[in-house]
Amino acid sequence: MPSLLQRLGTLFYIVSPKSTSFEKKEDVPNFINEAVPLFVAMLALEWALLWRQGRRARINDAITSSGHGLVYETSKILSRGAELFAYDWLYRHRVVDLDWDSPVTWFTAALGVDFGFYWFHRATHETTLGWAAHQVHHSSQEYNLSTALRQSIFQRAFWVFFYNPLALLGIPLPALLVHIQFNLLYQFWIHTEAVGKLGPLEWVLNTPSHHRVHHGANKYCLDKNYGGILVIWDRLFGTFAEERDSEKIIYGLVDQPQSLNVLWLQVYYYSEVFKKAKSMNTWGDTLKALFNGPGWHPGTSRLGDPSASLNVQADRAKYDPRLPMWQEVYVVLQYFLALFLQQVLIAKLSTSSWAGILLSSTFILLSVGLIGALYDGWRWAPLAETGRCVAYVAYALGTPVSKSTFLDACLVVYFTLSALVWMAYSLKVLIKSSKEVAKTE
């Protein structure tokens, strides 16, 4: 079991090559899952700092961002690394032999993964299909540690094109899996406004300052600072921009979606992509609509016309729906229950059937999706929440969920009471809607 100091080290890439080199992929720890308690602690610390500064931290945005992270990690359970299925085959045709326990292999893998991430990240911004997946990460209008958790369940499909070539260089799959996790973990702490510029480190490392630019919707920020750990790739390839003290950064997408529904935000942009592709007059333009930049239109360059993008103003309103206090408490509790169920699923993964994994994962995904539906005020959300609670009770009455009989009993009681509350609330909403319809007739 790793110590607290070791877990903290993974967030800053301060780890020992000897203790993080593995011969078999089965031996590679889930460093991201081990860091979950640190995520929660650091989020709480940042919130306390914001409160002390007199700034309001939005619970709805933080829950949405955290929900994306939960959905992302749950989807990884379902895919089980299928996106890297070709890596082993390519590794058998490697041109260089590197020992799995050599520091040279460790540092080569770290550099190779970061270089691959830069191009992968750039591709997700500069191709429409890539952006359809990656836009999720930019969809928050806040910039704090929770924003780092907004990850797309689809963008891992793009990784194969940028990481698989490392197999030919002799990087063993376990080393790749280790450094993909470390690269992602490092990027957690740079999603904050609490850290200013870091002096000489700004020349080499990706820092909070550089990444604030990357998340900006201001024109000077668009498509800049793609680096994961190192910012030298941006300086080398002309995609670097310095944070400007004279211009407030506006976070979010240029065309900001008005929703906090995690599942909808994960997929909605694909309909826009295919609608645009379908509107083209030639097959060539249809392909360009998919693989050129998201701002491309016939007659423009591959990435489109930057001057034609919307000029985001500093006074842009934030999408900030509020719930009654009892519902606010409920959705926060439901998020942590979904997180708990995901941790239970991970602990039981090796002994669970595929049907059980699929059922549990679907329940977790629906739990997160309905939180967003409640925030967005979808009319059917209370009734769907009733059904979700009833489904849990029906399942849990016949199957133990955790290792604690007492805890399982408490959860059954909780979900039963929740189902009754939401059923009553649903009837109230339906009666109110019926009366409003009757008045208009």
C-alpha positions as CSV (number, residue, x, y, z in Angstrom):
1,M,0.0,0.0,0.0
2,P,1.6,3.3,-1.1
3,S,2.2,6.0,1.6
4,L,0.5,9.4,1.5
5,L,3.9,10.9,0.5
6,Q,4.2,8.4,-2.4
7,R,0.7,9.2,-3.6
8,L,1.4,12.9,-3.5
9,G,4.6,12.4,-5.5
10,T,2.6,10.9,-8.4
11,L,0.7,14.2,-8.8
12,F,4.0,16.0,-9.4
13,Y,5.9,13.3,-11.2
14,I,8.2,13.1,-8.3
15,V,8.6,9.3,-8.2
16,S,11.4,6.8,-8.2
17,P,12.0,5.0,-11.5
18,K,13.0,1.9,-9.6
19,S,9.8,1.6,-7.7
20,T,7.6,2.5,-10.7
21,S,9.1,0.1,-13.3
22,F,7.2,-3.2,-13.9
23,E,7.8,-6.3,-15.9
24,K,4.1,-7.2,-16.5
25,K,1.2,-5.0,-17.3
26,E,-0.9,-6.8,-14.6
27,D,1.6,-5.4,-12.0
28,V,1.0,-1.8,-12.9
29,P,-1.0,-0.1,-10.1
30,N,-4.0,2.1,-10.8
31,F,-2.2,5.2,-9.8
32,I,-5.1,7.4,-10.7
33,N,-7.5,5.5,-8.5
34,E,-5.0,5.6,-5.7
35,A,-5.0,9.4,-6.0
36,V,-8.8,9.8,-5.6
37,P,-8.5,10.7,-1.8
38,L,-5.9,13.3,-2.7
39,F,-8.2,14.7,-5.4
40,V,-11.0,15.1,-2.8
41,A,-8.6,16.6,-0.2
42,M,-7.0,19.1,-2.6
43,L,-10.5,20.1,-3.9
44,A,-11.6,20.8,-0.4
45,L,-8.4,22.8,0.3
46,E,-8.9,24.9,-2.8
47,W,-12.6,25.6,-1.9
48,A,-11.5,26.7,1.6
49,L,-9.0,29.1,0.0
50,L,-11.7,30.5,-2.3
51,W,-14.1,31.0,0.6
52,R,-11.4,32.8,2.5
53,Q,-10.8,35.1,-0.4
54,G,-14.5,35.8,-0.6
55,R,-15.1,34.0,-3.9
56,R,-18.0,31.7,-4.4
57,A,-17.2,28.2,-5.5
58,R,-20.0,26.7,-7.6
59,I,-21.2,23.3,-6.3
60,N,-23.1,22.6,-9.5
61,D,-20.0,23.1,-11.7
62,A,-17.7,21.1,-9.4
63,I,-20.2,18.2,-9.3
64,T,-20.5,18.3,-13.1
65,S,-16.7,18.2,-13.5
66,S,-16.3,15.5,-10.9
67,G,-19.0,13.5,-12.6
68,H,-17.1,13.6,-15.9
69,G,-14.1,12.2,-14.0
70,L,-16.3,9.4,-12.6
71,V,-17.7,8.6,-16.0
72,Y,-14.3,8.6,-17.6
73,E,-12.8,6.1,-15.0
74,T,-15.9,3.9,-15.3
75,S,-15.6,3.8,-19.0
76,K,-12.0,2.6,-18.6
77,I,-13.3,-0.4,-16.7
78,L,-15.5,-1.3,-19.7
79,S,-12.8,-0.9,-22.3
80,R,-10.1,-2.5,-20.2
81,G,-7.3,-1.0,-22.4
82,A,-8.8,-2.2,-25.7
83,E,-7.6,1.0,-27.2
84,L,-4.0,-0.3,-26.9
85,F,-4.7,-3.8,-28.3
86,A,-2.2,-3.2,-31.2
87,Y,0.7,-2.2,-28.9
88,D,1.8,-5.7,-28.1
89,W,1.8,-6.6,-31.8
90,L,3.9,-3.6,-32.7
91,Y,6.2,-4.3,-29.7
92,R,7.1,-7.7,-31.2
93,H,8.4,-5.8,-34.2
94,R,10.4,-3.2,-32.2
95,V,13.7,-1.9,-33.6
96,V,15.3,-1.4,-30.2
97,D,15.5,-3.6,-27.1
98,L,15.1,-1.7,-23.8
99,D,15.2,-3.5,-20.4
100,W,12.0,-3.0,-18.5
101,D,13.8,-2.1,-15.3
102,S,16.4,0.2,-16.7
103,P,16.3,4.0,-15.8
104,V,17.0,4.7,-19.5
105,T,13.7,2.9,-20.4
106,W,11.9,4.8,-17.7
107,F,13.0,8.3,-18.8
108,T,12.7,7.5,-22.5
109,A,9.1,6.4,-21.8
110,A,8.4,9.6,-19.9
111,L,9.7,11.8,-22.7
112,G,8.0,9.7,-25.4
113,V,4.6,9.8,-23.7
114,D,4.8,13.5,-23.2
115,F,5.9,14.1,-26.8
116,G,3.0,11.8,-27.9
117,F,0.6,13.7,-25.7
118,Y,1.5,17.0,-27.3
119,W,0.6,15.8,-30.7
120,F,-2.4,13.9,-29.5
121,H,-3.7,17.0,-27.7
122,R,-3.0,19.2,-30.7
123,A,-4.8,16.8,-33.0
124,T,-7.9,16.9,-30.7
125,H,-8.0,20.7,-31.2
126,E,-7.2,20.7,-34.9
127,T,-9.5,18.0,-36.2
128,T,-13.3,18.3,-35.9
129,L,-13.8,14.7,-34.8
130,G,-11.0,15.1,-32.2
131,W,-12.6,18.2,-30.9
132,A,-16.0,16.5,-30.6
133,A,-14.4,14.4,-27.9
134,H,-12.0,16.9,-26.3
135,Q,-14.4,19.8,-26.0
136,V,-15.7,18.2,-22.8
137,H,-12.5,19.2,-21.1
138,H,-13.0,22.8,-22.0
139,S,-16.8,23.0,-21.2
140,S,-16.4,24.4,-17.6
141,Q,-16.8,28.1,-17.2
142,E,-14.7,27.9,-14.0
143,Y,-11.0,27.1,-13.7
144,N,-10.2,25.1,-10.7
145,L,-8.9,21.7,-9.7
146,S,-12.3,20.1,-10.4
147,T,-12.0,21.2,-14.1
148,A,-9.1,18.7,-14.5
149,L,-11.5,15.9,-13.9
150,R,-13.5,16.8,-17.0
151,Q,-12.3,14.0,-19.4
152,S,-13.9,12.6,-22.5
153,I,-14.8,8.9,-22.6
154,F,-14.1,8.9,-26.4
155,Q,-10.7,10.6,-26.8
156,R,-8.7,7.6,-25.7
157,A,-9.6,6.1,-29.1
158,F,-7.2,8.8,-30.6
159,W,-4.3,7.7,-28.3
160,V,-3.4,4.7,-30.4
161,F,-2.1,6.9,-33.3
162,F,0.3,8.8,-31.0
163,Y,1.4,6.3,-28.4
164,N,1.6,3.0,-30.3
165,P,4.7,4.1,-32.3
166,L,6.6,4.0,-28.9
167,A,6.3,0.2,-29.1
168,L,8.6,0.2,-32.2
169,L,11.1,2.1,-30.1
170,G,11.2,-0.7,-27.6
171,I,9.1,0.9,-24.8
172,P,7.4,-2.0,-22.9
173,L,3.7,-1.8,-22.5
174,P,3.9,-1.6,-18.6
175,A,6.2,1.5,-18.9
176,L,3.7,3.1,-21.3
177,L,0.8,2.5,-18.9
178,V,2.8,3.9,-16.0
179,H,3.7,7.2,-17.7
180,I,0.3,7.7,-19.3
181,Q,-1.1,7.8,-15.8
182,F,1.7,10.1,-14.4
183,N,1.2,12.4,-17.3
184,L,-2.5,12.7,-16.6
185,L,-2.0,13.0,-12.8
186,Y,0.5,15.9,-13.3
187,Q,-2.1,17.9,-15.2
188,F,-4.5,17.8,-12.2
189,W,-2.7,20.4,-10.1
190,I,-2.1,22.9,-12.9
191,H,-5.9,23.5,-13.2
192,T,-6.0,26.3,-10.7
193,E,-5.9,30.1,-10.4
194,A,-4.4,29.8,-6.9
195,V,-0.9,29.5,-8.2
196,G,0.8,32.4,-10.0
197,K,3.8,32.3,-12.3
198,L,6.7,30.0,-11.3
199,G,9.7,31.9,-12.5
200,P,12.3,29.9,-14.5
201,L,10.1,26.8,-14.4
202,E,7.8,28.5,-16.9
203,W,10.4,28.1,-19.6
204,V,10.4,24.3,-19.4
205,L,7.3,23.0,-17.6
206,N,3.6,23.3,-18.2
207,T,2.4,25.4,-15.3
208,P,-0.9,26.7,-14.1
209,S,-0.2,30.0,-15.9
210,H,0.4,28.3,-19.2
211,H,-2.6,26.0,-18.8
212,R,-4.9,28.9,-17.9
213,V,-4.2,30.2,-21.4
214,H,-5.0,26.9,-22.9
215,H,-8.5,26.9,-21.2
216,G,-9.3,30.5,-22.2
217,A,-12.0,31.4,-24.8
218,N,-10.2,34.7,-25.5
219,K,-8.9,34.9,-29.1
220,Y,-5.3,34.9,-28.1
221,C,-5.8,31.7,-26.0
222,L,-7.4,29.6,-28.7
223,D,-5.4,26.5,-29.7
224,K,-2.3,27.3,-27.6
225,N,-0.2,25.5,-25.0
226,Y,-0.9,21.8,-25.8
227,G,2.0,20.4,-23.6
228,G,1.3,17.9,-20.9
229,I,4.4,18.1,-18.6
230,L,6.8,20.1,-20.8
231,V,6.0,23.3,-22.5
232,I,9.1,23.1,-24.7
233,W,7.1,21.3,-27.4
234,D,4.8,24.4,-27.7
235,R,7.9,26.7,-27.9
236,L,9.5,24.4,-30.5
237,F,6.4,24.0,-32.7
238,G,4.9,27.5,-32.5
239,T,1.9,26.9,-30.4
240,F,3.0,28.8,-27.2
241,A,1.3,31.8,-25.8
242,E,2.1,33.7,-22.6
243,E,-0.6,34.6,-20.1
244,R,-1.4,38.3,-20.3
245,D,-1.7,40.3,-17.1
246,S,-3.7,42.9,-19.0
247,E,-6.5,40.7,-20.2
248,K,-8.8,38.6,-18.0
249,I,-9.1,35.1,-19.2
250,I,-12.7,33.9,-19.9
251,Y,-13.0,30.2,-19.4
252,G,-15.2,27.7,-21.3
253,L,-16.1,27.1,-24.9
254,V,-16.4,29.9,-27.4
255,D,-19.9,28.7,-28.1
256,Q,-20.8,27.7,-24.6
257,P,-23.4,24.9,-24.1
258,Q,-26.1,25.7,-21.6
259,S,-26.1,22.4,-19.7
260,L,-24.6,20.6,-16.7
261,N,-25.7,17.1,-17.9
262,V,-22.5,15.0,-18.0
263,L,-23.7,12.4,-20.4
264,W,-25.2,15.0,-22.8
265,L,-22.0,17.1,-22.7
266,Q,-20.0,14.0,-23.6
267,V,-21.9,13.4,-26.9
268,Y,-23.8,16.5,-28.0
269,Y,-21.1,17.9,-30.2
270,Y,-21.1,14.9,-32.5
271,S,-24.6,15.8,-33.7
272,E,-23.2,19.2,-34.7
273,V,-20.3,17.6,-36.5
274,F,-22.4,15.2,-38.6
275,K,-24.9,17.9,-39.3
276,K,-22.1,20.1,-40.7
277,A,-20.7,17.2,-42.7
278,K,-24.1,16.3,-44.2
279,S,-24.6,19.9,-45.3
280,M,-21.5,19.8,-47.6
281,N,-22.0,19.7,-51.4
282,T,-19.1,17.3,-52.2
283,W,-17.5,14.2,-50.7
284,G,-14.2,16.0,-50.4
285,D,-15.8,18.8,-48.3
286,T,-17.6,16.2,-46.3
287,L,-14.3,14.6,-45.3
288,K,-12.8,18.0,-44.6
289,A,-15.7,18.8,-42.3
290,L,-14.7,15.7,-40.3
291,F,-10.9,15.9,-40.4
292,N,-10.1,19.6,-40.8
293,G,-10.3,22.0,-37.9
294,P,-13.6,22.7,-36.2
295,G,-13.6,26.2,-37.5
296,W,-13.1,25.1,-41.1
297,H,-15.7,26.0,-43.8
298,P,-15.4,25.8,-47.6
299,G,-13.0,28.4,-48.9
300,T,-11.0,28.8,-45.7
301,S,-7.6,27.2,-44.7
302,R,-7.5,23.8,-42.9
303,L,-8.0,25.4,-39.5
304,G,-10.6,27.9,-40.6
305,D,-10.5,31.7,-40.2
306,P,-9.5,32.7,-36.7
307,S,-10.8,36.2,-37.2
308,A,-14.2,34.8,-37.7
309,S,-14.5,33.2,-34.3
310,L,-16.7,34.9,-31.7
311,N,-15.2,37.6,-29.6
312,V,-15.9,36.3,-26.1
313,Q,-16.6,39.2,-23.7
314,A,-15.5,39.4,-20.1
315,D,-19.0,40.0,-18.9
316,R,-20.4,36.8,-20.4
317,A,-23.0,35.2,-18.1
318,K,-22.3,31.8,-16.6
319,Y,-24.8,29.0,-16.9
320,D,-25.7,28.6,-13.2
321,P,-28.9,26.8,-12.4
322,R,-29.9,26.5,-8.8
323,L,-31.7,23.7,-7.0
324,P,-33.7,23.9,-3.7
325,M,-31.4,23.2,-0.8
326,W,-32.7,19.6,-0.2
327,Q,-32.1,18.7,-3.9
328,E,-28.6,20.3,-3.7
329,V,-27.7,18.2,-0.7
330,Y,-29.2,15.1,-2.4
331,V,-27.2,15.4,-5.7
332,V,-24.0,15.9,-3.8
333,L,-24.7,12.8,-1.7
334,Q,-25.7,10.9,-4.9
335,Y,-22.3,11.8,-6.5
336,F,-20.4,10.4,-3.5
337,L,-22.6,7.3,-3.5
338,A,-21.8,6.8,-7.2
339,L,-18.1,7.2,-6.4
340,F,-18.4,4.7,-3.6
341,L,-20.1,2.2,-5.9
342,Q,-17.4,2.7,-8.5
343,Q,-14.7,2.0,-5.9
344,V,-16.6,-1.2,-4.9
345,L,-16.8,-2.2,-8.6
346,I,-13.0,-1.7,-9.0
347,A,-12.3,-3.8,-5.8
348,K,-14.5,-6.6,-7.1
349,L,-13.4,-6.4,-10.7
350,S,-11.3,-9.6,-10.9
351,T,-14.2,-11.7,-9.5
352,S,-17.1,-10.0,-11.3
353,S,-18.7,-11.3,-14.5
354,W,-19.0,-9.1,-17.6
355,A,-22.7,-8.9,-17.1
356,G,-22.2,-7.7,-13.5
357,I,-19.6,-5.1,-14.6
358,L,-21.9,-3.8,-17.3
359,L,-24.8,-3.6,-15.0
360,S,-22.9,-1.8,-12.3
361,S,-21.2,0.6,-14.8
362,T,-24.6,1.4,-16.4
363,F,-26.0,2.3,-13.0
364,I,-23.1,4.6,-12.2
365,L,-23.4,6.3,-15.6
366,L,-27.1,6.8,-15.1
367,S,-26.6,8.2,-11.6
368,V,-24.2,10.8,-12.9
369,G,-26.4,11.6,-15.9
370,L,-29.5,12.2,-13.7
371,I,-27.6,14.6,-11.5
372,G,-27.1,16.8,-14.5
373,A,-30.7,16.3,-15.7
374,L,-31.9,17.6,-12.3
375,Y,-29.7,20.6,-12.5
376,D,-30.9,21.3,-16.1
377,G,-34.5,21.0,-15.0
378,W,-35.5,18.2,-17.3
379,R,-39.2,17.4,-16.7
380,W,-38.7,13.6,-16.7
381,A,-35.7,13.7,-14.4
382,P,-37.6,13.2,-11.1
383,L,-39.5,10.2,-12.5
384,A,-36.3,8.7,-13.9
385,E,-34.6,9.2,-10.5
386,T,-37.5,7.3,-8.9
387,G,-36.9,4.5,-11.3
388,R,-33.2,4.5,-10.6
389,C,-33.7,4.2,-6.9
390,V,-36.3,1.4,-7.3
391,A,-33.9,-0.4,-9.6
392,Y,-31.1,-0.2,-6.9
393,V,-33.4,-1.6,-4.2
394,A,-34.6,-4.4,-6.4
395,Y,-31.0,-5.4,-7.2
396,A,-29.6,-4.9,-3.7
397,L,-32.3,-7.0,-2.0
398,G,-31.1,-10.1,-3.7
399,T,-27.3,-9.3,-4.2
400,P,-24.8,-8.0,-1.6
401,V,-23.2,-4.8,-2.9
402,S,-20.4,-4.3,-0.4
403,K,-18.7,-6.4,2.2
404,S,-20.7,-4.9,5.0
405,T,-24.2,-6.3,5.6
406,F,-25.1,-3.3,7.8
407,L,-24.0,-0.8,5.1
408,D,-26.0,-2.7,2.5
409,A,-29.0,-2.5,4.7
410,C,-28.6,1.2,5.2
411,L,-28.2,1.8,1.5
412,V,-31.4,-0.1,0.8
413,V,-33.3,2.0,3.3
414,Y,-31.8,5.2,1.9
415,F,-32.7,4.3,-1.7
416,T,-36.2,3.2,-0.7
417,L,-36.9,6.5,1.1
418,S,-35.4,8.4,-1.9
419,A,-37.7,6.5,-4.3
420,L,-40.7,7.5,-2.2
421,V,-39.7,11.1,-2.0
422,W,-39.1,11.4,-5.8
423,M,-42.3,9.5,-6.6
424,A,-44.2,12.1,-4.5
425,Y,-42.3,14.9,-6.1
426,S,-42.9,13.5,-9.6
427,L,-46.7,13.3,-9.0
428,K,-46.6,17.0,-7.8
429,V,-44.8,18.0,-11.0
430,L,-47.2,16.1,-13.2
431,I,-50.2,17.5,-11.5
432,K,-48.8,21.1,-11.8
433,S,-48.0,20.5,-15.5
434,S,-51.6,19.2,-16.1
435,K,-53.1,22.2,-14.5
436,E,-50.9,24.6,-16.6
437,V,-52.0,22.7,-19.8
438,A,-55.6,22.9,-18.8
439,K,-55.3,26.7,-18.3
440,T,-54.0,27.2,-21.8
441,E,-56.8,25.3,-23.4
